[in-house]
Amino acid sequence: TNNVKGTVVTKPDWNAVPDTFQNETAKQAILLYPYAMQLMAIAIRPCALRTAPMFTDNEIQNLLDEFGDIVSFPEMPKTPINNIIEHILDKLDLAPMRTVLRELNTLLQWGYLFTFYRTNNRNIDILNRKTRQALQCLQNKDSRGFADGLTDCYTHMFQCVCSLLSQKYHLSELDRLQSPDNILNFVE
């Protein structure tokens, strides 16, 4: 696809991915993504709970308005969840937790493409629906619903990437990972 600036955008060659798993160092680097996704699904809840009351109505409306872009460009698998995380990071007043969340977010940014381009648009639709529901909870001043909604988003992404890596690329290391839901239910 060419944009108006002449840049050519190509999708990655996913047929080359299995060769990467033959290299143990590369394999460990790839496995870091689902591990980080698992931790993000757990860490986002207390951060969202803490910062939800700090969101202004204008910020919430701007985040909701980003869904208009999704309708305008449905072929683009995007969701404003990263923008929500940026707002949470800006508002989070606990420096150690902000550092953990920022590092997790940095680790996860490259993998959105991996998670969704290799699965299907249905997963993108599910993520967008979950993100919108979380934002609607935030708009309704339901901090717990907002936090639970973001946890659901990251749990969904975790399940997508684990399913892909386990089924398509036979990474048995993922069989030992617990779903964030199981861990959170155990903690509660």
C-alpha angles and dihedrals in degrees: 000000000000122000123207090270093059095251113149114220118201132179118240120263099254092183088073093056097087090057088058091060091063089071108076094208092051090045091054090048090052092047089054087073098063090040090054091045090053092052092045090054088055099039098047095067099066091039093052092046091052096047102036094090089052095063114104122223089245092054091049092049091049090053091049090049090059087073087070087070089055090056092046094049106027093164090066110086099216137134129187092236092111090055089051089052090050089054091048091050091051091051101039108109097189104090097200092050091045089053092050092047093046092050092047091049090051091051092049101047096081092050101060088082091047093049099049110025090057096047120041144282090257088072090052090051091050092049092048091049092050091047092050091049090051091051091048088054089051090049089052090051090247100143095176092050090050092050093045090047093054089047088053090051094054093041089054091050090047091053092048095051094042091050092050096046094043100043103033101032100026097230100171091186087080092063088076094055117102120220111253087239091061092049094047092048089051092051093048 
